[in-house]
């Protein structure tokens, strides 16, 4: 009868410890200098190009601005007056605006949508004054939240993302922030919306201000009159940004071949009539759509290896089974990946609970992309007598000269002993 020994896999959490980065398979030709592309579910990193380097986030800042508002708002129908203090300096700074102006009375909901979809600076300022009483106080909340969720290389100076040398982040930090924010149902709903209709107000007395995501002008919009259009199957939402120093940048999510992908790009080539960050996103998402798919590597209960344990009388055979289903993103062409289980076929030592007995290794395009220890959750011992005999025999084989000499010595001693006894018996017979 075979003994079934279940194994345990300890998989690392992506947002605390990233897993191995995919190798340099052929990448699409893009203009963004920084790229960070990950699977939100598995933590698999598809592309990492300077993700830990300091960049200027521009309007990707507004992801944090909107999140702070959502977490500090209990009534989304609360009304807010847009006044001169809120609008001061925005036009002169070249800040993007949703379209509200002095005299409009809007809701907190309008302001949150206005922050994320059309990237309205007046909306961010209105949120700051309403929640904290000042921009400075609101920025303090933004920096506190950044520290709270582990954004170690981020510092905010304003709510808009307008350039300041002391206003910076990294693509890894932005990915951490976006993943955190997407867990909030309100944020998710706003972030994945293409359009939003605000209520009527002083400057929009008939229909109210209609807002449109900046991305929707270029991505998956068949009615757009933009000269550059991008089609991305499964595209869900994004937040773009631009300043002279930051250049074009984009934080986005999409579901492609059942893969929940997050893509952050920054410092794309700038030609104001050409949305290079959206073109880059299209190239990247569509390239990986043709290359990869979500795959079930092992299902719970799958037999992944059979081993023989030496020096046992019974239950010599061990069947190793998967305790959990292992899902990973693999090349669609199976010739481009390999899955290896490194548990030995013959086991010649005792196994204790917690011992590493092998590993599961996945390579993609010749590069290692996944490695995880296989941990025994049970003791499995050899027969002591058989093991002792085997060890004695092995020692004798490894020390042949000593064994032969010892054999001769023991044999000679026995011969001498018998010879002496034989002489004594002969002498006894003579008398």
N, C-alpha and C positions, 0 to 999 in steps of 0.2 A: 504493500500500500504506500502511495506517495504522500509525503507531508507537504502541504501548501503553506508557504511562508510569505505573508503579505509584506510589502515594502512601503516605506514612507518617503515622499518627495517633499522637500522643503523649498518652496518657490519664493524668491525674493519679491518684495513689493516694489513696483516700478517707481512710484513717486518718492521712495526713500533711497533705493539703490537701483540704478538703471542696470538692465541686463546687457549682455554683450552686444556690441554694435555690428550691424551688417557690414560685410566687406564691400570692396569697391567694384560692384557690378556696374555695368554701363549706366551712367546717369544722363538725364535729359539736359540739354544745353540751355541754361537759364542765365539771368542777369543778376539775381540776388546773390549778395556776397555771404549771407548767413542763412542757413537752412536747418530746421529741426523738425523731423517727421517721425511720428510715433504712433503705435497702436494703443489706443486708450484703454483697451481691455487687457491685453497681454503684457503691455509695457515694452513691446518689441520696438527697437529703434531702427528705422529704415534708413535714415539719412541724418547725419550730424556734421554740420559744417559751421564750426565756430559757435556752437550753442552756448558755450560758457564765457564768451567774450562780451565785454561791455558794449552796448549799443544804445542809441537814442530811440525810445519807443514811439515817439510822436503820438498819434491819436489811439494807438493800442493802449495808452494810459487809461482811456475811458472805460476799459473793461473793469478796472478797479474802481473808477468813479461811480459807475452804475452799481457795482456790487455793494459798495458802502451805502448807497442810497436805499437799495432794496433791503438790506439788513437793518436799516434804521428807520424804516417806514412801516407804520401799522395801518395807515389809511391811504390807499393809492388814489382816492378821490379828493384828498385834501387839495384845496386851491392855493395857488401861488401867483402873486402879481409880478409880472416882468417890469422892472423899473430901470431908471437910468444907472443905478449902481451896478446892476447885473450886466448891462450892455456896455459899460464903460471900457474903452480901450480895445474891444474885440475886433472892430473893423480895422483899426490902425495896425493891429498885430497880424492881420491877415488870417484870423482864426476862421475855421469853417463854422457855419451856423445852420441850424435846422430851419429857421425862418420866422421864429417868434420875434416880437419887437415890443417896445415900451407900450404899456397899456393892456397887453394881453393878460387875461386871467386864465391860467392853465392848471391842470392837475399834476400831481406827482407822477402819475402813470405817463402822462404826456411827456414829462421831462425825462423820464427814464428811457422811453422809446426814442425820444429826440437825441439823447446822448449816444445811444448805440447804433441806430439806423443811419441817420444823416450826419452823425458826428457833430452835433450842435454844441458849440462852446457856450452859448447863452444858457443852454439847458444844464450844463455842468456847473456853471456859476450859480444858477438859481437853486440847484440842489444843495450846493455848499452853504449858501446864506440861509436857506430854510432849515437845514439840519444842524449846522454848527454855528451859525451866526456870522461866520467869516470864512474866507477861502483858506486862511492859514489853519484854522481849527479843523477844517475838513481834511486838509492835506495831512495833518497829524494823524487823523483816523486812518487814512490810506497807508501811511508808513507803519502804523501799529499793526494793521491787518497784514501787511507784507511780512513783517517779522513773525507774526502769529502762524502763518501758513508755511514759513520756511523759505521765503524769497530772500536769500542771503546777499544777493548782489543787485538790489534794487533800491532806488531812493527817488521819492517824488518831491517836486517843488510846486507843482500846480495841478489843477484838475483837468486841464485841456490837452496836455502833451506838447504845448508850444515849447520851442527849444530853450533849454537852459543847460549849461555844462554840468550842473549838479543834479540833473533830472535824467536818470539812466536806468537800464535794466539789462537782462540777458534773455536769450530765447528760452533757455531752460526755466528761468523764473516766470516768464510769461506763460509758458505751457503749464507750469504748476498752478498759477493763478487761474487760468482759463478752466482747467480741469476742476479746480475747487469751485469756481463760480457756476459751472454747468450742473453741479449737483443741486443747485437752488432752482426750484421749479419756475419761479418768476423770471429769473435771469435766462434760463434755457428757452422759455417761451419767447422772450424779447429777442434774444440773440439769433434764433432760428427763423425769425419773421422777415419777410421781404418788404412788406408795407405796413403802414399804420395810419389810421384816420383819427386825428385829434378832434375835440369838440369845437364848436364855434367860439370865437373870442373877438376882442375889439378890432383887431386887424384882419380877422377872417370871419366876418359876421354871417356868411351864407352857408358855407360847407365846412369850415374849419380847415386847419392846415393838414394836408396830406403829406406823409413822410414816406420815403423810400430808402431802403438800404443802399449805401454807396456801391456795394458789390452787385446788387441786383441790376444795376445799369449795364453791367458787362457779362454777368454769369447767369446762364439759363434763363434769359429773358428774350423770348422770340419777338416781342413788340418793341424792343429797344432800337433807337435810331443811332446808337453809337457805332462808329466805323470798326471798332475792334470788339468782337464778341467771343465769349468762351463758353463751351458746353462741358459740364462736368457732371456725369451721372452720379447721383447720390450726394451731391453737395447740399449742405445743411445750413450753413451760416458762417459769417465772418465779421471781423472788425479790421478795417484798413487804417492806414496812417500815412502822413506825409509832412515832412518839413525839409528844408534845404539840406540840413545836416543829417537827418535820418534817412532821407530819400524815401522811396516807396517801401512800405512794409505791410504785412497781412498776417492775421491770426485767424485760422479757419478750421472747420471740421467737416468731415464727409464720411459716408458709409459706402465703401467700395468692396464688392465681392464679400460681403458680410464682415469686412474689417472696419472697425471704428477708428478712423484716422484723424489725427490732429496734425496740422501743418502750420508752422510759424516760419515766415521768411522776412528778411530785413535787408535794407540798403540795396534795393534793386535799381537798375539803370533808370535814369530820369529823362524822360521827354514828355512834357506835360500832356501832349496829345495821345501818347501811347501808354496805356495802363500796364506797365511791365510786370507789376506784382500780380495782377490777375492773369496775365499770359503765363507767368511762371507757374502759378497755381494749376492752371489748366494742363500745362506740360507735365508737371510732377504727378498730379492725381491720375491723369490718363495713362501715363507710362506705367505706373504701378498697378493700375487696373488691369493692364494687359499682361503683367508679369506675375502677380501674386494673388492668392486667395486664402481665405480662412480655411484651415484644414484640421481635422481631428487626427492627431498623431497616434494616440492610444486612447482607448475607451476604458472606463473603470472595469476591472476584472479581466482585462486582456492578459494572456500569458505572454510575457516578454522574454523569458529565458528559462531554460532548464539546466540545473547543475547537479553534479554528483559530488557528494561529500565522502571523502576517503575515511577509512578506518571506522566504519559503522557496520553493525550486523544487520540492522533493520533501518527502514526509512532513509536509504542512501540518497534517493532522488529528491530534489527540491524544485518545486515549481514557483517561479517568481511572478506575481501578478501586480497589475497597476491598481493602486488604491483609489485613484481619481482619474478623471478624463484629462488628457493633456491636449490643449488646443494651441496651435501656433500658426503664424502666417508663413506659407511656403510657396515656392515658385509653382506656377501652374504646370510647367513641364517637369515631370518627376525626375528627369535626367539631371536636373540642376540642384538637387538636394539629396542628402543622405542622413538617415537616422541610425545611430549606433548605440547599442546597449553593451556596456563594458563589464558586466558581471562575468567572472570566469566560469568556464564549463566544468572545471574540476576545482573543488575547494578542499584545501589540505590543512585547514586550521579551524579552530572553534569560532563560532559567530556569537557575539554578544549583542544584546539589545542596544541600539544606538551606534553600532559599527557601520562605517561606510563600506558597502559591499561592491560598489560599482558606480557608474554614472550613465546618464542619458545625454548623448551629444548629438546635436543637429548641425550640419553644415549646409550652407546655401551658396551656390556659385563658388564653391571651394573655400569659403570662409566660415569659421565657427560663429554661429548665431545664438546657440543655446547650449548650456551645460548645467546639469543639476545632479547633485549627489543622490544616490540611492541608499537609504538608511534602513537597516533591519529594525523591526519593532519586536523582535523576539530573540531569545537565546537558542542556539542550535549547537549541541556539543557532540564531539566524537567519542567513541568507546575508549575508555582509559587503557584497558589491557591491550587492545589492538594497537592503539597509538604508542604505548610503551614498547611493545615488541617491534613495531615498525621503526621507532626511533633508535632502539638498540641495534637492529639490523642495519639501519642507515649509518649509524656511528661506526659499526664494524667495517662496512664497505668503504667509508671515507678514511679509515685508519687501518688499511690492509696490512702494512708491515707490523704494526702493533698486534693486530689480530693473529697473524701468522706466527710471530714470535711468541705471543701468549699461548697459542695452541701448542707450539713445540714444547714450550716450557711446561705446560700442564700435562701434555702427553708424556714427556720425559719423566716428570715427577711420578706419574702413575706407573710407568714402566719400571722405574727404580724401586718403587714401593712393592710392586708385585715380585720383582726379582729377589728382594730381600726376604719376603715371606716364603718364597720358594726354597731359598737356601736353608732357612730355619727348619722347614718341613723335612728336608733331606737329612740334616744333621740329627733330627729327632728319631728318624727311622734307623740309623746306624746303631744307636744305643738300645 
